[in-house]
Amino acid sequence: MCGIVAYTGNRDAYPVILKGLKRLEYRGYDSAGVALVNHGLKTFKKRGKVGALEESLLGKDLQAVAGIGHTRWATHGEPSDRNAHPHRSSNGKLAMVHNGIIENYSLLKQDLLKKGYAFESDTDTEVLLKFIEDIHVSHEVSLEEAVRIALKRVVGAYVIVLLNEDDPETLIAARKGSPLVIGIGKGEHFLASDASPIIEYTKEVVYINDYEVAIVRPDELILKNLGNERVTPHITQLDMELAAIEKGGFDHFMLKEIFDQPQSIFDCLRGRLDANMGSIRMGGVDKHLDQLVNAKRILIIACGTSWHAGLVAEYVFEELCRIPVEVEYASEFRYRNPVINEGDVIIAISQSGETADTLVAIERAKENKAFIFGVVNVVGSSISRQSHAGAYTHAGPEIGVASTKAFTAQLVVLNMIALKIAYTKRTIDQHRYLHLINELNEIPDKVALILQDTDHIKILADKYKDARDFLYLGRGYNFPIALEGALKLKEISYIHAEGYPAAEMKHGPIALVEESLPVVFVATKDMYHDKILSNAQEIKARKGKVIAVISEGDSQFQEVADDVMMVPLSDELVAPLLSVIPLQLLAYFIGVSKGLDVDKPRNLAKSVTVE
Ligand code: F6R
């Protein structure tokens, strides 16, 4: 949430920052700004996307030795030029960008107002900057020291980067709870909220930890803790290629990422699942297998789409491993007083690895001595580092705001973990184990088959794009897919959609059914097939429109449905990996046919680093 880019070094800073902001725009896009220093400090800010800022700066002299940039997802204060970052200090010498929320900003602001400070924006960021300025000026301490003193009094989450007119080549950055990566070049440093703005310049990076302050100059990177002690920077190599964060000929990242899925699922399986040997090897699981196999209960915490992956996992784990599973929204878990017992295992699922609610939920669980297993996509992210053990999903960078390939990779990882536990516990026999390994192994090819012909889904999208509401229904393993299909549609097309267990329909939602209501059934062949078919007939009897995701060759459902989207036949346990694909495409094509910006839907941000 909010993207930060900063640069100091021998290149011209503005083009580096602008390009970086475009890469980070998925994190927030209601306004953008840059502060540049050369002979004096200049700030430029604009409501709207990064392109609007770029346009407003055409023809201006933007030569700079260092600079900071920001693309915003509003928390305090409406999206506007005035609330856009960077903010300036009262004396005009400092500029600062911030990602996160300062919870005690109101108290700090009252003190500052009493001291005569005036505020130009409604943001907590300006308050923090002026608090730092006040310490710097009135206590006559260095800016670095002022930052440390200020941050000891701040409650909340932040990444900040400061630019100082009096020390133009030095950037001061700090983090707590929000991510910051520093790229190390020759005579230059790059700072960013994630590695995507950095990857084309260097692969050597340092991930800043909570409560660390970085003093960054072209030739020097000094890390200190808030107690002013030096911390040794831990340099890691980025395992990512530039092509992975570009659109590669697709109109949108979302479409590219949907089409990435045969490869991303394959990458997730690669080196882990060996269908010939009938084995699954996963470092993080193997090392902690005892803990997982002997779990008395598994508690899954996640948000949004990742929570839907957790719901599928609940069905899979209970079926295969006979371990009780509970799935909870991280945002609820963190504020409850959940009962966590010895022997409970927490699985935290997150694409970004930075979701604030999930991170804090992990902290709460750790306070209760729980064992945390992370299922995370972004390597080196906060959740991966906060977990005791884990498995990466290896889906590659996901840039489209609506999660697609990260979801299927999460399902694959969770399936493999369940199979591994179940086989070790002997809660499934070898025949079923080998059968499911084969089924998983075939998923990349089956997804590729679905993606071979998407024209009929485009036609469906045109047919139904003007519907006011959609209902998505599924049973068993496909119930969470109904929720996921509805979420995708809401996010991308702004059409109201609800997901429900198909049998629950008659307890309320059936009242909504009328001729103009499309009802999407997620009805691949499984043990509930006859039941869900009856549910579809109930909708038809009330003149609703039935659209169905079905298994190839399902003539029964075809007779009832107005429109169908077919997927290859598979075991019901892995069917969600296939049934979700047409729903991702349907949401995408509806969004596009309505002329919406599907990669950057309104009000959303990719990585939700505020609560
Ligand atoms: C939906 C979507 C969100 C995320 C949620 C959790 O398309 O992307 O619902 O799934 O914000 O994010 P992560 O997985 O990064 O923790």
Boltz pocket constraint, residues with backbone or C-beta under 6 A from the ligand:
constraints:
  - pocket:
      binder: B
      contacts: [[A, 303], [A, 304], [A, 305], [A, 306], [A, 307], [A, 349], [A, 350], [A, 351], [A, 352], [A, 353], [A, 354], [A, 355], [A, 358], [A, 401], [A, 402], [A, 403], [A, 404], [A, 487], [A, 488], [A, 491], [A, 605], [A, 606], [A, 607], [A, 608]]
      max_distance: 6.0
